[in-house]
């Protein structure tokens, strides 16, 4: 069954995120601190495997990045997803 969620991304400097080949978020500022959930988009997870690609841009200073899926109605983090990192 398909599932609609909100993908939120926070980055230190810049990022682009893609879910199953479709761009969801993009942001760049060379001197920004990490701010979780600063960019977001509604996504649909399909049955089976879904592929999330996150491209990180490092400008000045430290590096940090945060990604999570939220329930679009309650705004609470979704905790029942199986995740594999590569």
C-alpha positions in Angstrom: 0.0 0.0 0.0 1.3 3.5 -0.8 1.9 5.8 2.1 2.0 9.6 2.0 4.5 11.3 4.4 6.4 14.5 4.8 10.2 14.3 4.2 12.1 16.9 6.2 15.7 17.8 5.7 18.1 20.0 7.6 21.6 20.9 6.4 24.7 22.8 7.3 25.3 24.8 4.1 23.4 22.9 1.3 21.5 19.9 0.2 19.3 18.3 -2.5 17.2 15.3 -1.8 15.5 12.9 -4.2 13.0 10.2 -3.5 12.7 7.5 -6.2 14.4 9.9 -8.7 12.1 12.9 -8.0 13.6 16.0 -6.4 11.9 16.8 -3.1 14.1 19.5 -1.5 17.0 21.8 -2.4 18.7 24.6 -0.5 22.1 26.3 -0.4 23.6 29.0 1.8 27.4 28.8 2.3 27.3 29.9 6.0 24.2 28.3 7.5 24.2 26.2 10.6 22.3 22.9 10.8 18.6 23.4 11.4 16.6 20.2 11.4 13.4 20.2 9.3 14.2 23.5 7.6 13.2 22.1 4.2 10.4 19.6 3.5 8.1 18.1 0.9 5.3 15.7 0.7 6.3 12.3 -0.7 4.6 9.0 -1.5 6.3 5.8 -0.4 5.4 2.9 -2.7 5.2 -0.7 -1.6 8.6 -2.4 -1.4 11.9 -0.5 -1.7 12.1 3.3 -2.1 15.3 5.1 -2.7 16.3 8.3 -1.0 19.4 10.1 -2.4 20.7 13.1 -0.4 23.4 15.2 -1.9 25.3 17.3 0.7 27.1 20.6 -0.1 29.8 21.6 2.3 30.7 25.3 2.4 32.3 27.0 5.4 32.8 25.7 8.9 31.4 22.4 10.2 29.1 19.9 8.6 25.8 18.5 9.7 22.7 16.9 8.1 19.4 15.6 9.3 16.6 13.6 7.5 13.4 12.3 8.8 9.9 11.3 7.7 6.9 12.9 9.5 3.2 11.9 9.6 1.6 14.7 7.6 -1.4 15.1 9.9 0.2 14.7 13.4 3.7 16.1 12.4 5.2 13.3 14.6 8.2 11.3 13.4 7.4 8.0 11.6 9.1 5.2 13.5 7.9 2.0 11.6 10.1 2.2 8.5 12.8 -0.2 7.6 15.9 1.7 6.6 19.1 0.5 4.9 22.1 2.9 4.4 24.5 2.4 1.6 
